[in-house]
Amino acid sequence: MGNNFGFKLIRGGLAFALLIFAQMILAQQSVAPLNLQPISKQAWTPSHAVHLASRAGFGASAQTLSELAALSPLRAVRYFTHSPRWRAAPNFIHSGVFEDALDPFPSSRPATTALAKKQGHALGVMVKPSGNRPIQGVVNKFFYWLRASRLETDRVAYWWAQRMLTTPRPLQEKMALFWHGHFATNEDKVRDYRKMLQQIELFQQLGLGDFRELLIAVAQDPAMLVFLDAGVNTADSPNENFAREIMELFTMGVGHYSETDVQEAARAFTGWNVEKLKFTAVSEDHDGGEKVFLGHRGDFDGVEIIGLILQQDKTGDYLAAKLYRYFVNEDLSVENEAQLGDLFRRSQFDIAKFLQHLFLSEDFYSPRNIGSRIKSPVELLVSTYRSLGLVNIPGTPDFNVASGSLGQRLLHPPTVAGWSQGRSWITPSLLYERSNFVLDVLFPDIGFVPPDRYPSYTSEIVNVQNRLRQGMSVSLATKPTGVDTHNMAASNLLADRDEAFNTRLGSMRGWQTAIQRVKPIPRDTAQVDLTTLVLKFELSTPRAVVEYFAQRFFVVGLEESTLQDMTLFFAAQIGTQDVLAAQSYLEEPLRKLLHQLLSLPEYQLG
């Protein structure tokens, strides 16, 4: 597969770039109003059902697509937009790693040790009254929670991906994914998987409802409050982080507010804080004075500021345009933004109602928009598993590592602006990584090491454990790799005699305890049986197999030359034109064929 595959990938990468360029040129040529009239029942086709399922969800089974195609356009769209509301089951199963003494968690390791020295204990651990490293237990506990929260966050990501794969309400999970990128928070700063889980559940519950209700809930959400430093936003020292982001990123966009508006909004949000897992308003920290915001004067609080933001026409334009770019097409004129904003306002900021208008519109099903959207990494992974007929997210390859290597690790967006989306998902190297993901699903990596059982991204910590097992002292075991321990002065070898703590030792102990207490992620490989599929549908020729795979896995059609190339490739792999005669050794050639197909640029489009 090596050189031949490399040539096809390079050729495909160039074709993909030309395809995107052509789309940009077409988009620049059209500034006409969007045709938002509903598509007629007579115009509704099975290919439209495939397009709808790809955009409003993560693809669908052949049976579901057949059922959608048989419905009227309105009933097909309402299958996604007005399915029964989200419910908690299946709940996330916690590992039981949190302890009350961890809350409130200090801002840093130095803050933790300073607290321990000041009061004689921290994080539920007493300072040792005598002996070496008296604060080591506190440091161990600090690193334990950092490691445990991160590992539990990885389990939350698996839980969420499993919901995406199996949910009967795909648009609710797709919208939760959208809001996760829009109201982006990162566990690296929040450092509490419980708050991150709670936020994802908020998106699942409210993501298709009233945007005003959603925006207020997010503004008072513990993960967002921690992420944007609400704890230091007080009347005597207003912090502008949240006030700025709610206008710049969450509602209006750059250029539609002043620096004075940011400062006045920050005053209105003072006193908003977190107590355990709940929002709290601390009255003594709130600035109750008069503010002037967006031309309005009053002693506004945060909720009233949100109300004033929602009154701005630009808010409707900005949000409607972002939803359009996510679900329909990245290319959108300013005139079209205003048209969509008017529709969103007339929908009274009801997200499901607005999306129903979009998904029913002639514009949504225009040739310009079908197959024009690049799948995000999470969409790529989940839709691939759906198309393969899987009922569980595999543990090999690791979902978090695979999506992260493609640029979208759940619960770890890169900035408060979330992910860039669209064409940023594709570079030559990322296209190659997408191919490698398919390879690892179909031909599992026999050298796979579970990342939740081995801290591979901090390998020095593993070195500490290995050195301690060899009988080294803590001082020697925790020296960085490359230090010549044999020639160190005696004074340096005993340098830890009067240490208050050893950070590298604490990091290692934290990992050890976290790995012991966090439930492991199941590590089954993808249960794929392509031979059974071929026999079930009596696909007797190489061309029939290629066409079936193209129909099952692709939203866009493949060119005849590509179908011919793939047919020749598969025929060469099985050594015959009679597929059924090769059934005893058919599985590996089928997997090679599918790897070739799903590495094509066309597979990246939905």
C-alpha positions as CSV (number, residue, x, y, z in Angstrom):
1,M,0.0,0.0,0.0
2,G,3.0,2.3,0.7
3,N,4.1,4.2,-2.4
4,N,0.9,3.7,-4.3
5,F,-1.1,5.1,-1.4
6,G,1.3,8.0,-1.0
7,F,0.8,9.0,-4.6
8,K,-2.9,8.9,-4.3
9,L,-2.9,11.0,-1.1
10,I,-0.7,13.7,-2.7
11,R,-2.9,13.8,-5.8
12,G,-6.0,13.8,-3.6
13,G,-4.6,16.7,-1.6
14,L,-4.1,18.8,-4.7
15,A,-7.6,17.9,-5.9
16,F,-9.0,18.9,-2.5
17,A,-7.2,22.2,-2.6
18,L,-8.6,22.9,-6.1
19,L,-12.1,22.0,-4.9
20,I,-11.9,24.4,-2.0
21,F,-10.6,27.1,-4.3
22,A,-13.4,26.6,-6.8
23,Q,-15.9,26.9,-4.0
24,M,-14.4,30.2,-2.9
25,I,-14.6,31.6,-6.4
26,L,-18.3,30.5,-6.7
27,A,-19.1,32.0,-3.3
28,Q,-17.5,35.4,-4.3
29,Q,-19.6,35.5,-7.5
30,S,-22.9,35.3,-5.6
31,V,-24.3,38.0,-3.3
32,A,-27.9,37.4,-4.1
33,P,-30.4,36.9,-1.2
34,L,-30.5,33.4,0.1
35,N,-33.5,31.4,-1.0
36,L,-35.0,30.5,2.3
37,Q,-38.3,29.3,0.9
38,P,-39.0,25.7,1.9
39,I,-38.1,22.9,-0.5
40,S,-41.1,21.2,-2.1
41,K,-42.2,17.7,-1.4
42,Q,-41.8,16.9,-5.1
43,A,-38.1,18.0,-5.0
44,W,-37.3,15.9,-1.9
45,T,-34.9,13.0,-2.8
46,P,-32.9,10.4,-1.0
47,S,-29.7,12.4,-1.6
48,H,-31.3,15.3,0.3
49,A,-32.0,13.0,3.2
50,V,-28.3,12.0,3.2
51,H,-27.3,15.7,3.2
52,L,-29.7,16.5,6.1
53,A,-28.5,13.6,8.2
54,S,-24.9,14.6,7.7
55,R,-25.4,18.2,8.6
56,A,-28.0,17.9,11.4
57,G,-26.3,14.8,12.9
58,F,-23.4,12.5,12.3
59,G,-24.8,10.6,9.4
60,A,-27.4,7.8,9.7
61,S,-27.9,4.1,9.1
62,A,-29.3,3.0,5.8
63,Q,-32.6,2.2,7.4
64,T,-32.9,5.7,9.0
65,L,-32.0,7.3,5.7
66,S,-34.7,5.3,3.9
67,E,-37.2,6.3,6.5
68,L,-36.2,10.0,6.2
69,A,-36.4,9.9,2.4
70,A,-40.0,8.5,2.6
71,L,-41.1,11.4,4.8
72,S,-42.2,14.9,3.8
73,P,-39.4,17.5,4.0
74,L,-41.0,19.1,7.1
75,R,-41.4,15.8,9.0
76,A,-37.8,14.8,8.0
77,V,-36.4,18.0,9.4
78,R,-38.5,17.9,12.5
79,Y,-37.0,14.4,13.2
80,F,-33.9,16.4,14.0
81,T,-35.1,19.7,15.3
82,H,-38.1,18.6,17.4
83,S,-37.2,15.2,18.6
84,P,-38.0,14.5,22.3
85,R,-35.9,16.7,24.6
86,W,-32.6,15.5,26.0
87,R,-32.7,13.3,29.2
88,A,-30.0,12.4,31.6
89,A,-29.7,8.7,30.8
90,P,-27.2,7.3,30.3
91,N,-25.6,9.2,33.1
92,F,-21.8,9.6,33.3
93,I,-20.5,7.1,35.8
94,H,-18.1,8.9,38.1
95,S,-14.9,7.2,39.4
96,G,-15.3,8.8,42.8
97,V,-12.1,10.7,42.6
98,F,-13.3,14.0,44.1
99,E,-13.1,14.8,47.8
100,D,-14.8,17.8,49.5
101,A,-11.4,18.9,50.9
102,L,-10.3,19.6,47.3
103,D,-12.8,22.5,47.0
104,P,-11.9,25.3,46.6
105,F,-8.8,24.1,44.7
106,P,-5.8,26.5,44.9
107,S,-4.8,28.3,41.8
108,S,-1.3,26.8,41.7
109,R,1.2,24.5,43.4
110,P,3.0,27.5,45.1
111,A,-0.4,28.8,46.3
112,T,-1.1,25.3,47.7
113,T,2.2,25.0,49.6
114,A,1.9,28.6,50.9
115,L,-1.6,27.8,52.3
116,A,-0.2,24.6,53.9
117,K,2.6,26.5,55.6
118,K,0.2,29.2,56.8
119,Q,-2.5,27.0,58.3
120,G,-0.8,23.7,58.8
121,H,-2.9,21.8,56.3
122,A,-4.3,22.0,52.8
123,L,-6.5,19.9,50.6
124,G,-7.4,17.8,53.6
125,V,-3.8,16.8,54.3
126,M,-1.9,17.8,57.5
127,V,1.6,19.1,57.4
128,K,4.0,16.6,58.9
129,P,5.1,17.9,62.4
130,S,8.8,16.8,61.9
131,G,11.1,15.1,59.5
132,N,12.1,15.7,55.9
133,R,9.6,17.0,53.3
134,P,6.8,17.9,55.7
135,I,4.6,19.3,53.0
136,Q,5.1,16.3,50.6
137,G,1.7,14.9,51.3
138,V,0.0,18.2,50.4
139,V,2.0,18.4,47.2
140,N,1.1,14.8,46.3
141,K,-2.6,15.6,46.8
142,F,-2.3,18.7,44.6
143,F,-0.9,16.7,41.7
144,Y,-3.3,13.9,42.3
145,W,-6.3,16.1,41.6
146,L,-4.7,17.6,38.5
147,R,-4.1,14.1,37.1
148,A,-7.4,12.6,38.3
149,S,-9.4,15.5,36.9
150,R,-7.7,15.3,33.5
151,L,-8.1,11.5,33.3
152,E,-11.8,11.8,34.3
153,T,-12.2,14.5,31.7
154,D,-11.0,12.0,29.1
155,R,-13.7,9.6,30.3
156,V,-16.3,12.4,30.0
157,A,-15.2,12.9,26.4
158,Y,-15.7,9.1,25.8
159,W,-19.1,9.3,27.4
160,W,-20.1,12.2,25.2
161,A,-18.7,10.6,22.0
162,Q,-20.7,7.5,22.9
163,R,-23.9,9.7,23.1
164,M,-23.0,11.2,19.7
165,L,-22.7,7.7,18.2
166,T,-25.9,6.1,19.6
167,T,-28.3,8.9,20.4
168,P,-31.8,9.0,18.8
169,R,-31.5,12.8,19.1
170,P,-28.4,13.6,17.0
171,L,-29.0,17.3,16.5
172,Q,-29.0,17.8,20.3
173,E,-25.5,16.4,20.4
174,K,-24.4,18.2,17.3
175,M,-25.7,21.5,18.8
176,A,-23.9,20.7,22.1
177,L,-20.7,20.3,20.0
178,F,-21.4,23.7,18.3
179,W,-21.9,25.5,21.7
180,H,-18.8,23.8,23.1
181,G,-16.8,25.5,20.4
182,H,-18.7,28.8,20.8
183,F,-18.7,29.1,24.6
184,A,-15.2,27.5,24.7
185,T,-13.8,26.5,28.1
186,N,-10.8,24.2,28.7
187,E,-10.2,21.7,31.5
188,D,-6.6,22.8,31.6
189,K,-7.7,26.0,33.3
190,V,-11.0,24.9,34.9
191,R,-9.2,21.9,36.4
192,D,-12.4,20.2,37.5
193,Y,-14.0,17.6,35.3
194,R,-17.3,18.0,37.2
195,K,-17.7,21.5,36.1
196,M,-16.8,20.6,32.5
197,L,-19.3,17.7,32.5
198,Q,-22.0,20.0,34.0
199,Q,-21.4,22.5,31.1
200,I,-21.7,19.9,28.4
201,E,-24.9,18.7,30.0
202,L,-26.1,22.3,29.9
203,F,-25.4,22.5,26.2
204,Q,-27.3,19.2,25.7
205,Q,-30.3,20.4,27.7
206,L,-30.6,24.0,26.4
207,G,-28.7,24.0,23.1
208,L,-31.9,23.8,20.9
209,G,-34.0,26.1,23.1
210,D,-34.2,29.9,23.8
211,F,-30.9,31.5,23.2
212,R,-31.5,34.1,26.0
213,E,-32.0,31.2,28.5
214,L,-28.9,29.5,27.2
215,L,-26.8,32.7,27.3
216,I,-27.8,33.5,30.9
217,A,-27.2,29.9,31.9
218,V,-23.7,29.9,30.4
219,A,-22.9,33.3,32.0
220,Q,-23.7,31.7,35.3
221,D,-22.1,28.4,34.6
222,P,-19.3,27.4,37.0
223,A,-16.9,26.2,34.3
224,M,-17.3,29.6,32.4
225,L,-17.0,31.6,35.6
226,V,-13.8,29.9,36.6
227,F,-12.4,30.0,33.0
228,L,-12.9,33.7,32.7
229,D,-11.8,34.6,36.2
230,A,-15.1,35.6,37.8
231,G,-13.6,35.0,41.2
232,V,-11.5,38.1,40.9
233,N,-14.2,40.3,39.4
234,T,-15.2,42.5,42.3
235,A,-16.5,46.0,42.8
236,D,-13.1,47.3,43.9
237,S,-11.3,45.5,41.1
238,P,-13.5,44.7,38.1
239,N,-12.1,42.0,35.7
240,E,-13.0,42.5,32.1
241,N,-12.5,39.0,30.8
242,F,-16.1,37.8,30.7
243,A,-17.5,41.2,29.8
244,R,-15.3,41.4,26.7
245,E,-15.8,37.8,25.5
246,I,-19.6,37.9,25.9
247,M,-19.7,40.7,23.3
248,E,-16.7,39.9,21.1
249,L,-17.1,36.1,20.8
250,F,-20.5,35.1,22.2
251,T,-23.0,37.6,20.8
252,M,-22.0,40.7,18.7
253,G,-18.5,40.3,17.3
254,V,-15.6,42.7,17.1
255,G,-16.3,46.4,16.4
256,H,-19.8,46.7,17.7
257,Y,-19.1,47.9,21.2
258,S,-16.6,50.3,22.8
259,E,-14.0,49.9,25.5
260,T,-16.3,51.8,27.8
261,D,-19.0,49.3,27.2
262,V,-16.6,46.5,28.2
263,Q,-15.7,48.4,31.4
264,E,-19.3,49.1,32.3
265,A,-20.4,45.5,31.6
266,A,-17.6,44.2,33.8
267,R,-18.9,46.3,36.7
268,A,-22.4,44.8,36.2
269,F,-21.0,41.2,36.4
270,T,-19.1,41.9,39.6
271,G,-20.0,39.5,42.4
272,W,-20.8,36.6,40.1
273,N,-18.9,33.6,41.5
274,V,-18.9,29.9,42.2
275,E,-19.6,27.9,45.3
276,K,-18.8,24.2,44.8
277,L,-20.8,23.4,41.6
278,K,-23.3,26.3,41.8
279,F,-23.5,29.9,40.7
280,T,-23.6,32.4,43.6
281,A,-24.0,36.2,43.6
282,V,-21.9,37.8,46.3
283,S,-23.7,41.0,47.1
284,E,-20.8,42.7,48.9
285,D,-18.6,42.2,45.8
286,H,-21.2,43.6,43.3
287,D,-21.0,47.2,42.0
288,G,-24.5,48.5,42.3
289,G,-23.8,51.9,40.9
290,E,-25.1,53.5,37.7
291,K,-23.6,52.2,34.4
292,V,-23.8,53.5,30.9
293,F,-23.8,50.5,28.5
294,L,-24.5,50.5,24.7
295,G,-26.2,53.9,25.1
296,H,-28.4,52.9,28.0
297,R,-28.1,54.2,31.6
298,G,-29.0,52.4,34.8
299,D,-27.7,50.3,37.8
300,F,-27.6,47.2,35.6
301,D,-26.7,43.7,36.8
302,G,-25.4,41.0,34.6
303,V,-28.8,39.6,33.5
304,E,-29.9,43.1,32.4
305,I,-26.6,43.6,30.5
306,I,-27.4,40.3,28.6
307,G,-30.9,41.7,27.9
308,L,-29.4,44.9,26.3
309,I,-27.0,42.8,24.2
310,L,-29.8,40.7,22.9
311,Q,-31.6,43.9,21.8
312,Q,-28.8,44.7,19.4
313,D,-29.5,43.8,15.7
314,K,-25.9,42.8,15.3
315,T,-26.4,40.0,17.9
316,G,-29.0,38.3,15.8
317,D,-26.8,38.8,12.7
318,Y,-23.7,37.4,14.3
319,L,-25.3,34.3,15.8
320,A,-27.4,33.5,12.8
321,A,-24.3,33.8,10.5
322,K,-22.2,31.6,12.8
323,L,-25.0,28.9,12.8
324,Y,-25.2,29.1,9.0
325,R,-21.5,28.8,8.6
326,Y,-21.5,25.7,10.8
327,F,-24.4,23.9,9.3
328,V,-24.5,25.1,5.7
329,N,-21.6,26.9,4.2
330,E,-18.6,29.0,5.4
331,D,-18.9,31.6,2.6
332,L,-21.5,34.2,3.5
333,S,-21.9,37.8,2.4
334,V,-22.6,40.7,4.8
335,E,-26.0,41.1,3.1
336,N,-26.8,37.5,3.7
337,E,-25.8,37.8,7.4
338,A,-28.4,40.5,7.8
339,Q,-31.0,38.4,6.1
340,L,-30.3,35.5,8.4
341,G,-30.2,37.8,11.4
342,D,-33.7,39.0,10.6
343,L,-34.9,35.4,10.4
344,F,-33.3,34.6,13.8
345,R,-35.0,37.6,15.4
346,R,-38.4,36.7,13.8
347,S,-37.8,33.2,15.3
348,Q,-37.6,35.0,18.7
349,F,-34.1,33.5,19.2
350,D,-35.6,30.0,19.3
351,I,-32.7,27.9,18.0
352,A,-34.7,24.9,16.9
353,K,-37.2,27.1,15.0
354,F,-34.4,28.9,13.2
355,L,-32.6,25.7,12.3
356,Q,-35.9,24.2,11.0
357,H,-36.1,27.2,8.6
358,L,-32.6,26.6,7.5
359,F,-32.9,22.8,7.1
360,L,-36.1,23.2,5.1
361,S,-34.9,25.9,2.8
362,E,-34.1,25.6,-0.9
363,D,-30.7,27.2,-0.1
364,F,-29.7,24.4,2.3
365,Y,-30.2,21.8,-0.6
366,S,-28.6,23.9,-3.3
367,P,-25.7,22.3,-5.2
368,R,-23.5,25.0,-3.8
369,N,-24.0,23.7,-0.3
370,I,-24.2,19.9,-0.7
371,G,-20.8,18.3,0.0
372,S,-19.2,21.7,0.6
373,R,-18.5,21.4,4.4
374,I,-15.3,19.9,5.8
375,K,-16.1,17.5,8.6
376,S,-14.5,18.4,11.9
377,P,-12.3,15.8,13.5
378,V,-15.0,14.7,16.0
379,E,-17.6,14.5,13.2
380,L,-15.1,12.5,11.1
381,L,-14.6,10.0,13.9
382,V,-18.2,9.6,15.0
383,S,-19.6,9.5,11.4
384,T,-17.0,6.9,10.5
385,Y,-18.0,4.7,13.4
386,R,-21.7,5.2,12.6
387,S,-21.1,4.2,8.9
388,L,-19.2,1.1,10.1
389,G,-22.3,0.1,12.1
390,L,-20.5,0.3,15.5
391,V,-22.5,0.5,18.7
392,N,-19.5,1.5,20.9
393,I,-16.7,4.0,20.6
394,P,-13.6,1.9,20.3
395,G,-10.8,2.3,22.9
396,T,-8.2,1.5,20.2
397,P,-7.4,3.9,18.6
398,D,-8.0,6.2,21.6
399,F,-10.7,8.7,20.7
400,N,-9.1,11.6,22.6
401,V,-5.7,11.0,21.0
402,A,-7.1,10.5,17.5
403,S,-9.4,13.6,17.6
404,G,-6.6,15.6,19.3
405,S,-4.0,14.7,16.6
406,L,-6.5,16.0,14.0
407,G,-7.0,19.3,15.9
408,Q,-10.1,18.9,18.0
409,R,-9.8,17.3,21.5
410,L,-13.1,17.5,23.3
411,L,-13.1,19.6,26.5
412,H,-9.7,21.1,25.4
413,P,-10.5,23.8,22.9
414,P,-7.3,25.8,22.1
415,T,-8.5,29.3,23.1
416,V,-11.6,31.0,24.4
417,A,-12.5,31.5,20.7
418,G,-12.8,27.7,20.3
419,W,-11.7,26.0,17.1
420,S,-11.3,27.8,13.8
421,Q,-13.5,25.2,11.9
422,G,-13.8,24.8,8.1
423,R,-10.7,24.9,6.0
424,S,-8.4,25.1,9.0
425,W,-9.2,21.4,9.6
426,I,-7.3,20.4,6.4
427,T,-3.6,20.7,5.7
428,P,-1.4,18.1,3.9
429,S,-0.2,16.7,7.2
430,L,-3.8,16.7,8.7
431,L,-5.1,14.9,5.6
432,Y,-2.4,12.3,6.2
433,E,-3.4,12.0,9.8
434,R,-7.0,11.5,8.9
435,S,-5.9,8.6,6.7
436,N,-3.9,7.2,9.6
437,F,-7.0,7.3,11.8
438,V,-8.8,5.0,9.3
439,L,-5.8,2.8,9.2
440,D,-5.8,2.4,13.0
441,V,-9.5,1.6,13.0
442,L,-9.2,-1.1,10.3
443,F,-5.7,-2.4,11.3
444,P,-5.3,-1.7,15.0
445,D,-1.9,-0.6,16.2
446,I,-0.3,-3.6,18.0
447,G,2.0,-1.2,19.9
448,F,-0.8,0.8,21.3
449,V,-0.3,2.0,24.9
450,P,-3.5,3.1,26.8
451,P,-2.8,6.8,27.5
452,D,-5.0,6.7,30.6
453,R,-2.8,4.0,32.2
454,Y,0.6,5.5,31.2
455,P,1.4,9.2,31.4
456,S,3.2,9.3,28.1
457,Y,3.2,13.1,27.8
458,T,5.2,13.3,31.1
459,S,7.6,10.4,30.5
460,E,10.1,11.9,33.0
461,I,7.6,10.9,35.8
462,V,7.9,7.3,34.7
463,N,11.7,7.6,34.9
464,V,11.4,8.6,38.5
465,Q,9.4,5.5,39.3
466,N,12.0,3.3,37.5
467,R,14.9,4.9,39.4
468,L,13.2,4.4,42.7
469,R,12.7,0.7,41.8
470,Q,16.4,0.5,41.3
471,G,17.0,1.7,44.8
472,M,18.0,5.3,44.1
473,S,17.3,8.0,46.7
474,V,14.6,10.5,46.0
475,S,17.2,13.1,45.3
476,L,18.8,10.9,42.6
477,A,15.6,9.5,41.2
478,T,14.1,13.0,40.6
479,K,17.0,14.5,38.8
480,P,16.2,15.2,35.2
481,T,17.4,12.8,32.5
482,G,20.9,13.7,31.3
483,V,22.2,14.8,34.7
484,D,25.4,13.0,35.6
485,T,24.5,11.6,39.0
486,H,27.7,9.6,39.4
487,N,29.9,12.8,39.5
488,M,27.6,14.9,41.7
489,A,29.1,16.4,44.8
490,A,28.1,14.7,48.1
491,S,26.4,17.9,49.2
492,N,24.2,17.7,46.1
493,L,23.3,14.1,46.7
494,L,22.0,15.1,50.1
495,A,20.3,18.2,48.9
496,D,16.8,17.0,49.7
497,R,17.6,16.5,53.4
498,D,16.0,19.8,54.3
499,E,13.4,20.0,51.5
500,A,9.9,21.0,52.4
501,F,8.7,18.9,49.4
502,N,9.9,17.5,46.1
503,T,7.8,18.5,43.1
504,R,8.8,15.7,40.7
505,L,8.1,13.1,43.4
506,G,4.7,14.8,44.0
507,S,3.9,14.6,40.3
508,M,4.7,10.9,40.2
509,R,2.7,10.1,43.4
510,G,-0.2,12.1,42.0
511,W,-0.1,10.0,38.8
512,Q,0.1,6.8,40.8
513,T,-3.0,7.6,42.9
514,A,-5.0,9.0,40.0
515,I,-4.4,5.9,37.9
516,Q,-5.4,3.7,40.8
517,R,-8.7,5.6,41.4
518,V,-9.9,6.6,37.9
519,K,-11.9,3.9,36.2
520,P,-10.0,2.7,33.0
521,I,-11.5,3.4,29.6
522,P,-12.6,0.1,27.9
523,R,-10.1,-0.7,25.2
524,D,-11.9,-2.9,22.7
525,T,-11.0,-2.5,19.0
526,A,-13.5,-1.6,16.4
527,Q,-15.7,-4.7,15.7
528,V,-15.7,-4.6,11.9
529,D,-16.8,-7.4,9.7
530,L,-16.8,-6.2,6.1
531,T,-17.0,-9.7,4.6
532,T,-20.4,-10.3,6.2
533,L,-21.6,-7.0,4.6
534,V,-20.5,-8.0,1.2
535,L,-22.0,-11.5,1.5
536,K,-25.3,-10.1,2.9
537,F,-25.8,-7.9,-0.2
538,E,-24.4,-10.5,-2.6
539,L,-21.8,-8.1,-4.0
540,S,-20.2,-10.4,-6.5
541,T,-17.9,-8.1,-8.5
542,P,-15.1,-5.6,-7.4
543,R,-17.1,-2.8,-9.0
544,A,-20.2,-3.7,-7.0
545,V,-18.2,-3.6,-3.8
546,V,-16.6,-0.3,-4.6
547,E,-20.0,1.3,-5.5
548,Y,-21.6,-0.1,-2.3
549,F,-18.8,1.4,-0.1
550,A,-19.0,4.7,-2.0
551,Q,-22.8,4.8,-1.4
552,R,-22.5,3.8,2.3
553,F,-19.7,6.1,3.4
554,F,-19.7,9.1,1.2
555,V,-22.0,12.1,1.1
556,V,-20.6,13.4,-2.2
557,G,-20.4,11.2,-5.3
558,L,-17.0,9.9,-6.6
559,E,-15.8,10.6,-10.1
560,E,-15.8,7.7,-12.5
561,S,-12.0,7.7,-12.8
562,T,-11.8,7.3,-9.0
563,L,-14.3,4.4,-9.0
564,Q,-12.3,2.7,-11.8
565,D,-9.0,3.1,-9.9
566,M,-10.5,1.7,-6.7
567,T,-12.0,-1.2,-8.7
568,L,-8.7,-2.1,-10.2
569,F,-7.0,-1.8,-6.8
570,F,-9.5,-4.2,-5.1
571,A,-9.4,-6.7,-8.0
572,A,-5.7,-6.8,-7.7
573,Q,-5.9,-7.4,-4.0
574,I,-8.3,-10.4,-4.3
575,G,-6.7,-11.7,-7.5
576,T,-10.0,-12.4,-9.2
577,Q,-13.2,-10.8,-10.6
578,D,-15.3,-13.2,-8.6
579,V,-15.6,-11.6,-5.1
580,L,-17.7,-14.5,-3.7
581,A,-15.0,-17.0,-4.7
582,A,-12.5,-15.0,-2.6
583,Q,-14.6,-14.9,0.6
584,S,-12.3,-17.1,2.7
585,Y,-9.6,-14.4,2.5
586,L,-11.7,-11.4,1.7
587,E,-11.6,-9.4,4.9
588,E,-8.1,-8.0,4.6
589,P,-8.5,-6.8,0.9
590,L,-11.8,-5.3,1.9
591,R,-10.2,-3.4,4.7
592,K,-7.4,-2.2,2.4
593,L,-10.0,-1.0,-0.1
594,L,-11.9,0.9,2.6
595,H,-8.8,2.5,3.9
596,Q,-8.0,3.7,0.4
597,L,-11.5,5.1,-0.1
598,L,-11.8,6.8,3.3
599,S,-8.4,8.4,2.7
600,L,-9.8,10.3,-0.3
601,P,-10.4,14.0,-0.1
602,E,-14.0,13.5,-0.9
603,Y,-14.6,11.6,2.3
604,Q,-13.6,14.7,4.3
605,L,-16.7,16.5,3.0
606,G,-20.2,16.3,4.4
